[in-house]
Amino acid sequence: MFGAAGKRDCVGIHNDLTGCPVLLVVYSPEAMRHLGNRAAVAALLGAAFSLSGGQAPASQATSPRERLHGVLSRARLFPPLRGMPHQIRFSSDGKYLLVQLESGIYILSRHPLELRTWIYAPDVLPAKFSADSESLIFATRNLAITRWSLAANRKEEGRTLKKPDGLCLVSELSPHGDFAACLDPSLALELYRTDTGEQVFGGQVFTDQEKLEAGLVSVGLIHRNEGTAYSEMFGYGISYTRELLAERGIFFGPRFLFSPDSRFLLMLDRLHRSVVCVDVSATRKIGCPGIVKDHLKATICFIAPNQVAVLDPDNPEKSQIVEFPKGELLAKLHLAARFAAPATQPKYLIVRGSDKQNEVRLIDLDADKTLKAQEEAAMDFREETLASYSREGEIKLVHFPDNKLESETILRPPLLPSLRTAIASPSLDAIVLGIRGDVGLFHTTTGTQVMPFSPLGGAWFAGDDELYIGGSRGDGSPAPVKKVNPNLETAEDAWSPTFKFDPETTILDTHLGGSALFLLEQPTFYVYPNGQIGYAGDPIRSKLRALDPKSGREFWSRHWERDLPVPYADPQGQRVSLGWRATMSGGQALAKRYPALKKQMDAANLTINDAVFEVLEDVSGKGVGAALVRVGWGPESFDSLFSVGDYLICVRDEARVTAYSLSTGEIQSRFFGRYVSASAATGLLAAADGNRLRLYNLMTGTKKDEYLFSEPTVYTHFSADGKRLLALTADQSIFVLDTASVAESVVSQSRSSQKN
């Protein structure tokens, strides 16, 4: 029920990549500790966010003045969604700290410990302090570079290293941001200077034979769903080009490691069992140490300009430190880890162990011992000071070895990254919201969290007091489904699926979409050396099953051979849509079952880009209608696609919305906006455009109402009767709006039109 899945507006007060601003607030941990209940804490946060006046930081700007009406309730999420921290890092001179989350970067001064600015920069590479501690450098995956002045607290410059359409399968900045590495879709390794944009190294690092032996072919399997909260397609498709993998950032292959002085670069690829070593100063490929080539499953990182740690993930007795690039053994380590990175101060290592997946430890390499361990945290160490950031937003600076607290603060909540889960109850009294690593059930009127959840694959409200949450296992089959009572704050297992399949011939994908749990079975395939595709088994078959989320019993199933559909399931609604190319056998077969559709297709000059969609009811599998869609480049081209009432609503290019009438097959109306929702009961459509949220009449396309928020809207949802609308804004505020009068006018207009 949404648009632009996985893509975001400019939503912050300062986005160095898109030029937007943000309100900055710092509140003390002492004040937090003296608050005895959630309401008091929420009140403090509300007051903090309303502060204004005084000298504004360089990145602060004035938010638009709200123009709202019919506000039934408004509240901020508490505790806020923060997600797992990506990193905390000292500058080389120790004057600054950065904390990086999924949606952006906090920059803090060290003396005193306080927030200087927040930069909204979602999904950028790990940011780096320059060697002279004068700048912060960060970059997008495709190497659009931003340099931020720490003294002036403002953007210095921006630079795009690659050509405008250039893509990177994998990319990384060097420890001080002076170099940027990129593996492009042709599998050429490129290295750039970030200050001048000069390319200092470039060329193929794999022979054709190595590509074949490692399985680095262009054809591959790609998961259609990007894992967002919106109405996306699901299942698996075939990617015939690596460019598509680069655009989505899902290339499962190499990663880069720079030496601390940026002299050496390693490109490690565990999946394809390959390693490439480059002498950056000499701009040439060199031989790699045998210990690295022979232990690609190990955790490897530089701990000095000419030393690497090779850490066995399961057996600490096999871990060691070796000289680079000769590979000579320097020391044994009693340490097992699945992730490791050097701290700002050499000889200290930040690791995540194999026993506790989310426990982060600070390791003194000289003493070969753990100095600090903490769950779900980020750490750094410099000159006897440990900096730690917890997922609750608290930063602590602790002096070692006396373990004395130097200073602490709690950071204001970040702006929201892309939602991974979002579903509101029918009455809009409760909502489940989730980002990567952080999911909770919240009251909409107070914003307080009812229950936290582990990361989940989806949720569905069967009623205001009945919630089901679930996901999928690693093999694609359904995971145990839990039943939650939001009022009693209880959860219990509803059912645990038992599903048998042959992984050699079948690929599974589980998707919770509205009132049904969908299980899509597709034939697996293999790629010949010449790039041709072969399928396991013949004929090529696919099966879609709709299961009851309450019990796991099968509602219905459909089978196909050869021309398999592209399904879209709406987590907010009660329908599923199946799409085919109109010129292919699946599209032609659909036309035979819908005479009006066939007549429309016969009258059109169809191309390979035209698609046809059939809309089914979730629970019964009954066909609701079908439509010929000619606004994309096939059934896979839509960011979001869903159906309510007589309408099929398609969203592409992030904000272009087209509504088709299922009864006539014609385009009913067009809109511009994102995070789209619609009401079957009233015929209203809501679409966000930055800070503006507009309501439209689906039948006529006319604008019926408009709201102006201080922050952009990132989620909308109508109540079951369509007379109220929930809106979530980027600063984690929930609004419930009264839309009854607008709804009544649209319903009245629709009735008059039907009579005429």
SEMI-313209 format. One record per residue (C-alpha): residue number from 1; y negated, x negated, z negated. Coordinates in pm, whole numbers, plus 50000, padded with zeros to 5 digits. Each point is the difference from the previous one (the first is absolute). Example, Ala and Ser with C-alpha at 12.3 -4.5 7.8 and 13.67 -1.06 7.14 Angstrom:
pos/yy/xx/zz
1/50450/48770/49220 .
2/49656/49863/50066 .
This chain:
pos/yy/xx/zz
1/50000/50000/50000 .
2/49782/49697/50036 .
3/49846/49779/50261 .
4/49987/49628/50062 .
5/50306/49911/49801 .
6/49972/49663/49837 .
7/49641/49940/50117 .
8/49685/50019/49796 .
9/49633/50084/50008 .
10/49733/49757/49891 .
11/50011/50122/49642 .
12/49829/49762/49776 .
13/49662/49882/49920 .
14/50058/49671/50139 .
15/50264/49945/50258 .
16/49937/49667/50155 .
17/50221/50099/50290 .
18/49834/50332/50074 .
19/49669/49985/49819 .
20/50021/50268/49731 .
21/49872/49982/49633 .
22/50135/50075/49641 .
23/49894/50083/49647 .
24/50076/49719/49755 .
25/50085/50072/49636 .
26/50137/49778/49722 .
27/50112/50140/49666 .
28/50128/49801/49705 .
29/50356/49997/49867 .
30/49854/50038/49652 .
31/49857/50338/50096 .
32/50333/50102/50148 .
33/50191/49905/49687 .
34/49774/50216/49781 .
35/50076/50312/50198 .
36/50273/50205/49845 .
37/50106/50240/50276 .
38/50012/50049/50374 .
39/49712/50245/50007 .
40/49772/49751/49826 .
41/50101/49723/50238 .
42/49947/50229/50297 .
43/49657/50087/49865 .
44/49914/49631/49973 .
45/50114/49935/50355 .
46/49799/50297/50123 .
47/49692/49868/49824 .
48/50058/49653/50139 .
49/50020/50127/50355 .
50/49679/50196/49958 .
51/49798/49698/49883 .
52/49705/49905/50217 .
53/49681/49799/49970 .
54/49949/49642/49893 .
55/50034/49706/50230 .
56/50266/50070/50260 .
57/50249/49734/50116 .
58/49954/49875/50351 .
59/50279/50215/50144 .
60/49896/50324/49830 .
61/49840/50276/50206 .
62/49901/50357/49936 .
63/50270/50256/50067 .
64/49904/50319/50184 .
65/49872/50276/49775 .
66/50268/50266/49965 .
67/49950/50337/50160 .
68/50283/50211/49860 .
69/50047/50367/49922 .
70/50280/50215/49865 .
71/50130/49715/49784 .
72/50264/50149/49770 .
73/50095/49667/49842 .
74/49947/49628/50040 .
75/50168/49713/49819 .
76/50095/49634/50038 .
77/50356/49877/49991 .
78/50087/49849/49663 .
79/50156/49759/49983 .
80/49884/49909/50350 .
81/50236/49887/50275 .
82/49975/49623/50032 .
83/50331/49891/50150 .
84/50161/49661/49959 .
85/49754/49708/49988 .
86/50027/49761/50295 .
87/49838/49696/49842 .
88/49752/49866/49745 .
89/49846/49662/50079 .
90/49751/49749/49857 .
91/49748/49829/50226 .
92/50040/49621/50013 .
93/49706/49944/49763 .
94/50117/50274/49763 .
95/49677/50202/50022 .
96/50150/50302/50175 .
97/50309/50216/50003 .
98/50132/50231/50267 .
99/50240/50289/49952 .
100/50153/50143/50315 .
101/50163/50343/50027 .
102/50126/50195/50298 .
103/49661/50160/50066 .
104/49767/49710/49933 .
105/49871/49704/49801 .
106/49815/49969/49669 .
107/49784/49690/49951 .
108/49918/49906/49640 .
109/49793/49730/49835 .
110/50180/49792/49736 .
111/49717/49937/49749 .
112/49951/50275/49899 .
113/50309/50182/50128 .
114/49847/50287/50194 .
115/50026/50172/50333 .
116/49764/49881/50272 .
117/50115/50212/50291 .
118/50279/50208/50152 .
119/50081/49963/50369 .
120/50194/50283/50162 .
121/50233/49815/50236 .
122/50340/50171/50025 .
123/50307/49811/50116 .
124/49829/49664/50056 .
125/50183/49669/49961 .
126/49985/49826/49659 .
127/49637/49894/49955 .
128/49912/49634/49937 .
129/49720/49816/49823 .
130/49849/49715/50203 .
131/50062/49647/49871 .
132/49635/49970/49887 .
133/50015/50338/49821 .
134/49699/50125/50194 .
135/50177/50263/50210 .
136/50283/50251/50000 .
137/50187/50027/50328 .
138/50219/50295/50096 .
139/50147/50125/50325 .
140/50175/50291/50166 .
141/50354/49957/50127 .
142/49861/49937/50351 .
143/49755/49737/49871 .
144/49664/50168/49976 .
145/49849/49758/49746 .
146/49740/50080/49734 .
147/49820/49735/49795 .
148/49833/50120/49678 .
149/49731/49797/49819 .
150/50084/49983/49628 .
151/49655/49880/49888 .
152/49809/50261/50204 .
153/50274/50261/49950 .
154/49983/50118/50359 .
155/50165/49960/50337 .
156/49920/49673/50174 .
157/50164/50057/50335 .
158/50282/50166/50186 .
159/50204/49853/50281 .
160/50293/50114/50215 .
161/50225/49704/50075 .
162/50217/50165/50264 .
163/49891/50190/50308 .
164/49914/50368/49930 .
165/50347/50124/50094 .
166/50176/49701/49842 .
167/50281/50082/49757 .
168/50195/49806/49739 .
169/50357/50075/49901 .
170/49944/49785/49689 .
171/49683/49832/49876 .
172/49875/49806/49698 .
173/49697/49812/49868 .
174/50029/49645/49868 .
175/49946/49941/49623 .
176/49622/49961/50036 .
177/49957/50225/50304 .
178/49907/49719/50238 .
179/50291/50072/50237 .
180/50169/50318/50122 .
181/50351/50011/50148 .
182/50129/50267/50238 .
183/50333/50066/50168 .
184/49912/50211/50302 .
185/50231/50251/50172 .
186/50113/49737/50253 .
187/50123/49796/49699 .
188/49738/49732/50057 .
189/49862/49838/49684 .
190/49620/49980/49988 .
191/49782/49822/49745 .
192/49622/50050/49974 .
193/49712/49858/49799 .
194/49838/50294/49825 .
195/49648/49849/49986 .
196/49965/49927/50373 .
197/50272/50217/50157 .
198/50144/49691/50175 .
199/50371/50016/50080 .
200/50153/49672/49882 .
201/50364/50070/50078 .
202/50176/50236/50237 .
203/50325/50027/50183 .
204/50356/50122/50004 .
205/50204/49877/49705 .
206/50328/50164/50108 .
207/50200/49925/50312 .
208/50148/50293/50190 .
209/50343/49901/49871 .
210/49873/49991/49639 .
211/49851/50347/50046 .
212/50334/50133/50121 .
213/50201/49826/49728 .
214/49763/50123/49729 .
215/49984/50353/50138 .
216/49625/49979/50065 .
217/50013/50248/50288 .
218/49724/50239/50104 .
219/50215/50311/49970 .
220/50057/50125/49649 .
221/50041/50299/49771 .
222/49681/50137/49846 .
223/49957/50254/49722 .
224/49770/50271/50134 .
225/49873/50104/49658 .
226/49734/49774/49850 .
227/50071/50124/49648 .
228/49684/50200/49936 .
229/49947/50341/49842 .
230/49918/50171/50326 .
231/50190/50198/50260 .
232/50150/49714/50197 .
233/50292/49964/50237 .
234/50314/49858/49844 .
235/50322/49839/50112 .
236/50031/49685/50208 .
237/49885/49909/50347 .
238/50042/49701/50228 .
239/49715/49753/50035 .
240/50000/49822/50334 .
241/49712/49773/49907 .
242/49907/49786/49701 .
243/49638/50114/50036 .
244/50096/50331/49843 .
245/50146/49819/49700 .
246/49679/49801/49964 .
247/49781/50309/50012 .
248/50195/50158/49716 .
249/50043/49681/49800 .
250/50377/50038/49969 .
251/50137/49687/50166 .
252/50288/49892/49777 .
253/50009/49631/50064 .
254/49808/49680/49930 .
255/49752/49929/49724 .
256/49759/49707/49972 .
257/49965/49739/49725 .
258/49712/49752/49996 .
259/49998/49684/49790 .
260/49718/49995/49737 .
261/49791/49762/50214 .
262/50078/50198/50322 .
263/50156/49694/50163 .
264/50340/50162/50052 .
265/50107/50347/50108 .
266/50348/50147/49966 .
267/50113/50310/50184 .
268/50310/50135/49824 .
269/50212/50279/50143 .
270/50287/50101/49773 .
271/50099/50298/50213 .
272/50055/49794/50314 .
273/50094/49681/49811 .
274/49738/49773/50152 .
275/49727/49767/49873 .
276/49711/49827/50176 .
277/49788/49719/49851 .
278/49657/49895/50128 .
279/49782/49702/49912 .
280/49660/50171/50015 .
281/49800/49677/49982 .
282/50195/49854/50293 .
283/50018/50342/50176 .
284/50369/49959/50084 .
285/50338/50143/49911 .
286/50210/49777/49773 .
287/50354/49998/49866 .
288/50074/50212/49693 .
289/50184/49877/49689 .
290/50371/50072/50009 .
291/49991/50155/49652 .
292/49754/50262/50129 .
293/50197/50073/50317 .
294/50324/50030/49807 .
295/49861/50226/49724 .
296/49800/50266/50186 .
297/50111/50263/49747 .
298/49831/49800/49726 .
299/49646/50061/49875 .
300/49787/49716/50138 .
301/49640/49905/49922 .
302/49775/49694/49996 .
303/49915/49868/49652 .
304/49810/49690/50120 .
305/49874/49868/50335 .
306/50333/49827/50063 .
307/50240/50192/49772 .
308/50184/50328/50036 .
309/50201/50196/49746 .
310/50328/50141/50131 .
311/50106/50272/49756 .
312/50338/50168/50021 .
313/49953/50376/49940 .
314/50322/50031/49798 .
315/50114/49658/49878 .
316/49739/49793/49810 .
317/50227/49693/50010 .
318/49943/49973/50376 .
319/49618/49999/49981 .
320/49810/49676/50064 .
321/49678/49830/50102 .
322/50007/49792/50320 .
323/49755/49777/50182 .
324/49847/50141/50316 .
325/50065/49942/50284 .
326/50271/49738/49923 .
327/50204/50236/49782 .
328/50090/49743/49732 .
329/50100/50143/49662 .
330/49730/49947/49735 .
331/50116/50218/49708 .
332/50239/50274/49899 .
333/49864/50336/49875 .
334/50175/50247/49772 .
335/49833/50299/50163 .
336/50110/50297/50210 .
337/49738/50210/50178 .
338/49959/50242/50287 .
339/49627/49938/50034 .
340/49794/49692/49914 .
341/49644/49883/50061 .
342/49804/49705/49859 .
343/49727/50068/49744 .
344/49646/49873/50056 .
345/50083/49702/49779 .
346/50281/49783/50145 .
347/50335/49976/49820 .
348/49988/50365/49891 .
349/50192/50264/50185 .
350/49977/50381/50003 .
351/50346/50148/50056 .
352/50180/50331/50004 .
353/50355/49956/49882 .
354/50330/50138/50110 .
355/50090/50167/49668 .
356/49695/50224/49959 .
357/49861/50093/50338 .
358/49646/50079/49882 .
359/49966/49732/49731 .
360/49749/49726/50087 .
361/50025/49661/49829 .
362/49776/49693/49970 .
363/50213/49684/50027 .
364/49899/49652/49883 .
365/50181/49782/50254 .
366/49957/49678/49801 .
367/50160/50156/49691 .
368/50230/50225/50208 .
369/49930/50300/49774 .
370/49843/50345/50001 .
371/49657/50022/49835 .
372/49939/50372/50052 .
373/50193/50302/50128 .
374/49859/50345/50074 .
375/50121/50311/50180 .
376/49813/50126/50309 .
377/49718/49748/49979 .
378/49825/49730/50200 .
379/49926/49655/49853 .
380/49818/49674/50068 .
381/49948/49682/49796 .
382/49721/49742/49994 .
383/49904/49736/49742 .
384/50190/50151/49706 .
385/49885/50355/50074 .
386/50238/50273/50109 .
387/49848/50292/50192 .
388/50213/50315/50012 .
389/49941/50341/50153 .
390/50213/50298/49899 .
391/50054/50311/50209 .
392/49790/50188/49741 .
393/49698/49805/50131 .
394/49962/49766/49702 .
395/49906/49635/50054 .
396/50067/49748/49722 .
397/49907/49633/49982 .
398/50222/49821/49748 .
399/49971/49636/49891 .
400/50319/49793/49987 .
401/50170/49855/49805 .
402/49849/50185/49699 .
403/50035/50340/50173 .
404/49642/50092/49903 .
405/49828/50288/50181 .
406/49686/49871/50173 .
407/49876/50325/50153 .
408/50119/50327/50151 .
409/49874/50296/50195 .
410/50130/50309/50179 .
411/49907/50050/50364 .
412/49873/50329/50132 .
413/50260/50188/50208 .
414/50027/49890/50361 .
415/49938/50223/50296 .
416/50322/50155/50123 .
417/50211/49831/50265 .
418/50211/50213/50233 .
419/50192/50267/49808 .
420/50378/49965/50014 .
421/50068/50330/49822 .
422/49780/50310/49966 .
423/50105/50356/49929 .
424/49817/50274/49809 .
425/50153/50299/49822 .
426/49954/50347/50159 .
427/49725/50091/49751 .
428/49840/49653/50025 .
429/50039/49953/49623 .
430/50206/49681/50039 .
431/50033/49722/50254 .
432/50234/49706/50059 .
433/49817/49696/50133 .
434/50135/49657/50076 .
435/49906/49667/50153 .
436/50220/49691/50028 .
437/50146/49936/49655 .
438/49811/50277/49819 .
439/50093/50372/50000 .
440/49909/50276/49757 .
441/49984/50375/49941 .
442/49645/50108/49906 .
443/49821/50313/49879 .
444/49729/50081/50254 .
445/49758/50159/49752 .
446/49993/49701/49761 .
447/50129/49718/50218 .
448/50235/49887/49722 .
449/50342/49872/50086 .
450/50290/50220/49892 .
451/50280/49762/50091 .
452/50030/49664/50177 .
453/50274/49947/50259 .
454/50169/49705/50155 .
455/49924/49956/50370 .
456/50146/50297/50183 .
457/50051/50113/50355 .
458/49857/50348/49967 .
459/49941/50305/49783 .
460/50006/50379/50037 .
461/49873/50282/49780 .
462/50242/50293/50008 .
463/49752/50174/49768 .
464/49725/49911/49756 .
465/50259/49918/49734 .
466/50271/49853/50224 .
467/49967/49663/50171 .
468/50263/49797/50184 .
469/49966/49630/50069 .
470/50226/49779/50206 .
471/50030/49728/50256 .
472/50262/49799/50182 .
473/50236/49716/49928 .
474/50000/49672/50187 .
475/50251/50136/50254 .
476/49780/50303/50078 .
477/50209/50258/49811 .
478/49833/50226/49740 .
479/49942/49856/49653 .
480/50061/50217/49690 .
481/49748/50286/49986 .
482/49825/50083/49674 .
483/49871/50337/49884 .
484/49672/49983/49804 .
485/49836/50269/49788 .
486/49627/49912/50005 .
487/49922/50237/49711 .
488/50267/49864/49765 .
489/49965/49644/50135 .
490/50376/49968/50038 .
491/50219/49857/50276 .
492/50371/50023/50070 .
493/50237/49917/50284 .
494/50033/50300/50233 .
495/50275/49860/50222 .
496/50136/49670/50113 .
497/50098/49986/50368 .
498/50330/49866/50125 .
499/49970/49923/50367 .
500/50254/49801/50198 .
501/49917/49844/50335 .
502/50093/49702/50213 .
503/49708/49750/50000 .
504/50150/49837/50309 .
505/49931/50309/50208 .
506/49737/50199/49809 .
507/49645/49942/49876 .
508/49872/50236/49730 .
509/49648/50099/49903 .
510/49916/50232/49711 .
511/49670/50187/49995 .
512/49882/50258/49746 .
513/49783/50237/50197 .
514/49882/50314/49826 .
515/50277/50232/49885 .
516/50282/49803/50166 .
517/50145/49652/49970 .
518/50069/49876/50352 .
519/50277/49758/50083 .
520/49987/49859/50353 .
521/50310/49830/50139 .
522/49946/49783/50308 .
523/50233/49772/50196 .
524/49959/49631/49930 .
525/49954/49762/50291 .
526/50026/49632/50088 .
527/49805/49778/50237 .
528/50163/49790/50270 .
529/49866/49647/50069 .
530/49825/50134/50310 .
531/49809/50256/49789 .
532/50206/50302/50104 .
533/50101/50253/49735 .
534/50348/50121/49923 .
535/50093/50279/49761 .
536/50290/50012/49757 .
537/50214/50289/50117 .
538/49969/50232/50295 .
539/49854/50252/50053 .
540/49676/49917/49823 .
541/49965/50260/49725 .
542/49742/50090/49739 .
543/50010/50252/49716 .
544/49726/50147/49782 .
545/50106/50162/49673 .
546/49773/50204/49773 .
547/50108/49993/49635 .
548/49887/50208/49703 .
549/49799/49766/49770 .
550/50117/50206/49701 .
551/50374/49964/50055 .
552/50070/49782/50304 .
553/50180/50278/50185 .
554/49949/50008/50374 .
555/49754/50260/50133 .
556/50071/49929/50367 .
557/50061/49722/50250 .
558/49933/49925/50366 .
559/50177/49763/50239 .
560/49881/49822/50316 .
561/50145/49768/50261 .
562/49815/49736/50200 .
563/49637/50121/49989 .
564/49930/49998/49626 .
565/49692/50173/49853 .
566/49715/49848/49800 .
567/49976/50203/49676 .
568/49686/50056/49790 .
569/50048/50143/49649 .
570/49704/50130/49803 .
571/50020/49910/49627 .
572/49730/50261/49930 .
573/50143/50291/50198 .
574/50316/50189/50091 .
575/50068/49896/50358 .
576/50141/49715/50206 .
577/49898/49919/50359 .
578/50226/49840/50263 .
579/49850/49828/50303 .
580/50131/49883/50339 .
581/49840/49864/50314 .
582/49946/50300/50226 .
583/50149/49830/50306 .
584/50320/49890/49823 .
585/50321/50197/49952 .
586/49914/50102/49642 .
587/49666/50145/50105 .
588/50154/50182/50296 .
589/50273/50145/49776 .
590/49739/50127/49754 .
591/49812/50176/50281 .
592/50312/50199/50086 .
593/49998/50154/49652 .
594/49629/50092/50006 .
595/49906/50189/50321 .
596/49624/49978/49933 .
597/50029/49624/49959 .
598/50202/49967/50320 .
599/49740/50198/50193 .
600/49727/49774/49869 .
601/50196/49683/50085 .
602/50082/50123/50351 .
603/49630/50056/50066 .
604/49900/49652/49877 .
605/50016/49665/50178 .
606/50200/49836/49721 .
607/49992/49626/49929 .
608/50205/49775/49773 .
609/49719/50026/49741 .
610/50038/50376/49952 .
611/50200/50126/49700 .
612/50153/50326/49890 .
613/50049/50099/49638 .
614/50218/50260/49836 .
615/49901/50121/49652 .
616/50275/50103/49755 .
617/49996/50154/49655 .
618/50111/49748/49737 .
619/50251/50218/49819 .
620/50146/50219/50274 .
621/49972/49769/50301 .
622/49871/50300/50196 .
623/49771/49922/50292 .
624/49638/50102/49944 .
625/49869/49904/50343 .
626/49946/49719/50248 .
627/49706/49834/50174 .
628/49927/49763/50287 .
629/49780/49720/49862 .
630/49805/49794/50253 .
631/49754/49814/49777 .
632/50215/49695/49922 .
633/50239/49759/50165 .
634/50323/50161/49889 .
635/50142/50147/49679 .
636/49963/49669/49811 .
637/49623/49973/50053 .
638/49870/50207/49709 .
639/49877/49876/49666 .
640/50086/50340/49858 .
641/50144/50326/50131 .
642/50067/50323/49809 .
643/50006/50377/50035 .
644/49860/50295/49804 .
645/49987/50364/50110 .
646/49966/50022/50377 .
647/49873/49642/50033 .
648/50140/49659/50083 .
649/49746/49740/49885 .
650/50007/49650/50151 .
651/49797/49701/49877 .
652/49971/49677/50198 .
653/49764/49701/50025 .
654/49937/50046/49627 .
655/49765/50300/50027 .
656/50051/50200/50320 .
657/50149/50335/49897 .
658/50139/50254/50248 .
659/50133/50343/49899 .
660/50243/50176/50236 .
661/50090/50368/49980 .
662/50376/50041/49982 .
663/49975/50354/50135 .
664/49800/49913/50313 .
665/50075/49628/50038 .
666/49632/49933/50061 .
667/49762/49768/49817 .
668/49835/50224/49743 .
669/49737/49760/49864 .
670/49904/49635/49960 .
671/49858/49822/49696 .
672/49896/49658/49877 .
673/50111/49881/49657 .
674/50268/49846/49783 .
675/50230/50099/49713 .
676/50035/50340/50163 .
677/50151/50301/49823 .
678/50023/50363/50105 .
679/50078/50339/49848 .
680/50241/50242/50167 .
681/49872/50281/49776 .
682/49635/49974/50105 .
683/49987/49799/50324 .
684/49772/49738/49844 .
685/50018/49630/50083 .
686/49848/49723/49785 .
687/49911/49662/50150 .
688/49826/49701/49841 .
689/49741/49790/50176 .
690/49901/49723/49761 .
691/49815/50159/49707 .
692/49987/50337/50175 .
693/50274/50260/49975 .
694/49981/50287/50246 .
695/50179/50335/50022 .
696/50077/50148/50342 .
697/50135/50323/50142 .
698/50328/49900/50168 .
699/49982/50288/50247 .
700/49648/49934/50129 .
701/49939/49637/49903 .
702/49665/50088/49841 .
703/49881/49825/49685 .
704/49993/50237/49703 .
705/49891/49778/49709 .
706/49918/49641/49906 .
707/50004/49788/49683 .
708/49842/49660/49936 .
709/50174/49778/49742 .
710/49877/49675/49849 .
711/50320/49833/50124 .
712/50217/50068/50307 .
713/50281/50255/49980 .
714/50351/49856/50037 .
715/50218/50310/49944 .
716/49961/50377/50033 .
717/50232/50291/49923 .
718/49956/50379/49998 .
719/50144/50228/49734 .
720/50280/50234/50111 .
721/49755/50286/50060 .
722/49748/49773/50173 .
723/49716/50104/49767 .
724/49968/49664/49827 .
725/49994/49646/50132 .
726/50089/49678/49820 .
727/49819/49684/50109 .
728/50075/49648/49877 .
729/49731/49737/50055 .
730/50036/49623/50030 .
731/49864/49937/49649 .
732/50300/50194/49859 .
733/49813/50326/49934 .
734/50173/50337/50041 .
735/49798/50309/50097 .
736/50120/50358/50025 .
737/49765/50211/50213 .
738/49968/50377/50033 .
739/50041/50089/50368 .
740/50069/50373/49955 .
741/49684/50128/50170 .
742/50047/49772/50303 .
743/50368/50097/50018 .
744/49918/50371/49992 .
745/49751/49965/50285 .
746/50253/49811/50216 .
747/50275/50254/49928 .
748/49760/50284/50082 .
749/49897/49833/50324 .
750/50365/49949/50094 .
751/50080/50367/49941 .
752/49705/50110/50210 .
753/50108/49770/50280 .
754/50354/50140/49993 .
755/49870/50359/50020 .
756/49784/49915/50298 .
